[in-house]
């Protein structure tokens, strides 16, 4: 976990990073925070050496020389490539669109959809005299 993390916890939120701010004590901290930002389903604010940019990380290339991320910047039509080394902090500022959407909720929804489809097929078969 990056060494310096500031959060504003919401007691109703479980594992979301929404509101967290990551600063780095080492390169490993930076890489871990970038990985978390890549997996985050919301906008982030990157503090770079000379500016802050807000956007969505849609690609990362940790094995590139130099390692880099690709970001859709708010208000820009073109994605931007940013070297890992230019990132000095990451704030999870956008709404986490995946927050509260657990695997269990997805399974329950799919089971309900399957049951509705089975009931529809059964009703059609009964109407046609097959059951």
Secondary structure, DSSP 8 states (H G I E B T S, - for coil): --SEEE----TT-SS--TT-EEE-SSHHHHHHHHHHHHH-SS-EEEEESS-EEEEEEEEEETTSSS-EEEEEETT-SS-EEEEGGGEEEEE--S--TTTT--HHHHHHHHHHHHHHHHHHHHHHHHHTT--
